[in-house]
Amino acid sequence: MTLDDSRKLPTAREVDVLVVGGGPAGVAAGLSAARMGADTLVVEQFNCLGGVATAGGHGHISKYDEEGTGRRIVGGIADEIASRVVLGGFGVRNSHGIMFEVEGMKLLLEAMAEEAGLGLLYHTFFCDTVLENGAAVGAVIQNKEGRQVIRAKRVVDCTGDGDVAFRAGCPYEVGRPSDGRCQPVTLMFTIGGVDWPTVEKFRVDYQLKEVWERAQREGNMRPFQKTIMGWWWTPTRPDQVGVNFTHVTHVDSTKAADLTRATIEARKQAYETVEVYRKYVPGMENCYMISTPNTIGIRESRRIMGDYVLTEDDVKGQREFTDAICYGSFFVDIHCIDGPGMDATSWRPSRGFKYQIPYRILVPRGVENMLTAGRCVSCTHLALGSIRVMVPCIAMGEAAGTASALSLRNGVSSRSVDVTALQAQLRRQGAILSEDDIVKANQGQP
Ligand SMILES: Cc1cc2nc3c(=O)[nH]c(=O)nc-3n(C[C@H](O)[C@H](O)[C@H](O)COP(=O)(O)OP(=O)(O)OC[C@H]3O[C@@H](n4cnc5c(N)ncnc54)[C@H](O)[C@@H]3O)c2cc1C
């Protein structure tokens, strides 16, 4: 929408930095900009911060360590969240990640926002980007008060789907190169009444392949899945397990009708799974459904093309960049696009694996004063398989919020921010950008 057209709508707020989407990337973008003194607002459609980690019911955040060595390669806000989960007594941490109670995470992220003076506007949906001379100057939002405009000097798109950059007309790609299809979507669910020590003894093979095969052979389960993608458990809620198992393929998550169909199907799968657990898994005979979350989990949608496109060769080749803002180290995790289980294009790295993430993948082409962070950044389908996990999303968000505030302070566009100054600021915030930082962060560790 043009600035002139936007003047026909009421102005809800005027801020320095507007962050659209309050998921892992948006939280970090908002916190870092606010901590640097920028008047910052996060707009979020749901009633909490955390995205997939809370509204999506997914109590597990990864990955903090270099593959196989246990050395921590991510710092800053991502590390702070992990420490505060443990301190708050609602989760546990190992070198790989954190497992936590979803409700505790909601409370923690709001406490961090309050401490930073970060503004939050829940129950509000982003609809359009306001542009002036090719630069983002705000967003059109919709809530119970109707359609309004938030005017902003800098905008960060943390919607996961790249809604803000898409509405600004930025180029983007979707899905695998052959046909644009994306990874399946998953509705998480939480069960109670679990005897975890007994389950632990039984689950020698974590994937429980035989259980699914038997359940399907005996007509107790449709063939929607064949591997456990995650069982998230924390000793702070010993009889509960968060289950990452449902799988719905061929979904375009930017279409409400597709999301509706997928959610209804996945909820059936979740209840079917609980029945299979009760029948076939020792320790789960008395388990029951506690909840399905507010939203279905989306692994892949629009990737907004930026000044650089991170490729699978960069990831697998552990490429280093002069404009590095953080590290990633997750395997190339591609769920089967056409059926159950994992896709053949997934790739497992060896010991010592990590790669740098460059600032330029946050800078969308064709628009000024806008950055992206999180799942919608500029990368290829296979690179996204690694970069999409929450720890790098948080680190990218921290870089985007910091860069937005710096660019305002120095009177330059988000694209032209002095990368050396950005890197210095990120390091002051405890971020890890290079081998020297890793060594320092791991000093004194066993
Ligand atoms: C089933 C599943 C399992 C996963 N497992 C793991 C795991 O074990 N470990 C791990 O670290 N990562 C995991 N991931 C990956 C990770 O959760 C996501 O890639 C990550 O959350 C992306 O962060 P984000 O902030 O970019 O987006 P999201 O977490 O999707 O957050 C986006 C936020 O923007 C809001 N939003 C979107 N559009 C609008 C709009 N138009 N208006 C207002 N608000 C809007 C959403 O409500 C949401 O809060 C998993 C993902 C899925 C789907």
The ligand as an SDF file (V2000), in Angstrom:
LIG
                    3D

 53 58  0  0  0  0  0  0  0  0999 V2000
    6.5820  -29.5680   13.7900 C   0  0  0  0  0  0  0  0  0  0  0  0
    7.8580  -28.8140   13.8750 C   0  0  0  0  0  0  0  0  0  0  0  0
    8.8860  -29.3160   14.6320 C   0  0  0  0  0  0  0  0  0  0  0  0
   10.0540  -28.5950   14.7930 C   0  0  0  0  0  0  0  0  0  0  0  0
   11.0420  -29.0830   15.5990 N   0  0  0  0  0  0  0  0  0  0  0  0
   12.0490  -28.2800   15.9720 C   0  0  0  0  0  0  0  0  0  0  0  0
   12.9510  -28.6600   17.0140 C   0  0  0  0  0  0  0  0  0  0  0  0
   12.8780  -29.7630   17.5470 O   0  0  0  0  0  0  0  0  0  0  0  0
   13.8930  -27.7610   17.3910 N   0  0  0  0  0  0  0  0  0  0  0  0
   13.9860  -26.5370   16.8040 C   0  0  0  0  0  0  0  0  0  0  0  0
   14.8140  -25.7400   17.2380 O   0  0  0  0  0  0  0  0  0  0  0  0
   13.2020  -26.1770   15.7760 N   0  0  0  0  0  0  0  0  0  0  0  0
   12.2150  -27.0080   15.3560 C   0  0  0  0  0  0  0  0  0  0  0  0
   11.3780  -26.6500   14.3360 N   0  0  0  0  0  0  0  0  0  0  0  0
   11.6680  -25.4680   13.5160 C   0  0  0  0  0  0  0  0  0  0  0  0
   11.2730  -24.1650   14.1670 C   0  0  0  0  0  0  0  0  0  0  0  0
   10.2800  -24.3490   15.1360 O   0  0  0  0  0  0  0  0  0  0  0  0
   10.7890  -23.1000   13.1940 C   0  0  0  0  0  0  0  0  0  0  0  0
   11.4570  -23.1500   11.9700 O   0  0  0  0  0  0  0  0  0  0  0  0
   10.9960  -21.7510   13.8640 C   0  0  0  0  0  0  0  0  0  0  0  0
   10.0490  -21.6500   14.9170 O   0  0  0  0  0  0  0  0  0  0  0  0
   10.8720  -20.5850   12.9300 C   0  0  0  0  0  0  0  0  0  0  0  0
   10.9090  -19.4050   13.6920 O   0  0  0  0  0  0  0  0  0  0  0  0
   10.2340  -18.0830   13.1390 P   0  0  0  0  0  0  0  0  0  0  0  0
   10.2880  -17.0840   14.2350 O   0  0  0  0  0  0  0  0  0  0  0  0
   10.8290  -17.7600   11.8340 O   0  0  0  0  0  0  0  0  0  0  0  0
    8.7230  -18.5070   12.8050 O   0  0  0  0  0  0  0  0  0  0  0  0
    7.5320  -19.0310   13.7260 P   0  0  0  0  0  0  0  0  0  0  0  0
    7.9980  -19.8230   14.8730 O   0  0  0  0  0  0  0  0  0  0  0  0
    6.5870  -19.6740   12.7720 O   0  0  0  0  0  0  0  0  0  0  0  0
    6.8900  -17.6800   14.2660 O   0  0  0  0  0  0  0  0  0  0  0  0
    6.2180  -16.7790   13.4170 C   0  0  0  0  0  0  0  0  0  0  0  0
    5.2960  -15.9320   14.2490 C   0  0  0  0  0  0  0  0  0  0  0  0
    4.6890  -14.9360   13.4130 O   0  0  0  0  0  0  0  0  0  0  0  0
    3.2920  -14.8850   13.6570 C   0  0  0  0  0  0  0  0  0  0  0  0
    2.6620  -14.4620   12.4030 N   0  0  0  0  0  0  0  0  0  0  0  0
    2.7780  -15.0400   11.1880 C   0  0  0  0  0  0  0  0  0  0  0  0
    2.0960  -14.3640   10.2650 N   0  0  0  0  0  0  0  0  0  0  0  0
    1.5160  -13.3300   10.9070 C   0  0  0  0  0  0  0  0  0  0  0  0
    0.6580  -12.2610   10.4810 C   0  0  0  0  0  0  0  0  0  0  0  0
    0.2890  -12.1360    9.2020 N   0  0  0  0  0  0  0  0  0  0  0  0
    0.2370  -11.3700   11.4140 N   0  0  0  0  0  0  0  0  0  0  0  0
    0.6040  -11.4900   12.7270 C   0  0  0  0  0  0  0  0  0  0  0  0
    1.4150  -12.4890   13.1770 N   0  0  0  0  0  0  0  0  0  0  0  0
    1.8650  -13.3860   12.2770 C   0  0  0  0  0  0  0  0  0  0  0  0
    2.9410  -16.3110   14.0500 C   0  0  0  0  0  0  0  0  0  0  0  0
    1.7450  -16.3590   14.7780 O   0  0  0  0  0  0  0  0  0  0  0  0
    4.1580  -16.7280   14.8730 C   0  0  0  0  0  0  0  0  0  0  0  0
    4.0360  -16.4250   16.2190 O   0  0  0  0  0  0  0  0  0  0  0  0
   10.2090  -27.3630   14.1300 C   0  0  0  0  0  0  0  0  0  0  0  0
    9.1820  -26.8640   13.3290 C   0  0  0  0  0  0  0  0  0  0  0  0
    8.0140  -27.5810   13.2000 C   0  0  0  0  0  0  0  0  0  0  0  0
    6.9140  -27.0090   12.3530 C   0  0  0  0  0  0  0  0  0  0  0  0
  1  2  1  0
  2  3  1  0
  2 52  2  0
  3  4  2  0
  4  5  1  0
  4 50  1  0
  5  6  2  0
  6  7  1  0
  6 13  1  0
  7  8  2  0
  7  9  1  0
  9 10  1  0
 10 11  2  0
 10 12  1  0
 12 13  2  0
 13 14  1  0
 14 15  1  0
 14 50  1  0
 15 16  1  0
 16 17  1  0
 16 18  1  0
 18 19  1  0
 18 20  1  0
 20 21  1  0
 20 22  1  0
 22 23  1  0
 23 24  1  0
 24 25  2  0
 24 26  1  0
 24 27  1  0
 27 28  1  0
 28 29  2  0
 28 30  1  0
 28 31  1  0
 31 32  1  0
 32 33  1  0
 33 34  1  0
 33 48  1  0
 34 35  1  0
 35 36  1  0
 35 46  1  0
 36 37  1  0
 36 45  1  0
 37 38  2  0
 38 39  1  0
 39 40  1  0
 39 45  2  0
 40 41  1  0
 40 42  2  0
 42 43  1  0
 43 44  2  0
 44 45  1  0
 46 47  1  0
 46 48  1  0
 48 49  1  0
 50 51  2  0
 51 52  1  0
 52 53  1  0
M  END
$$$$
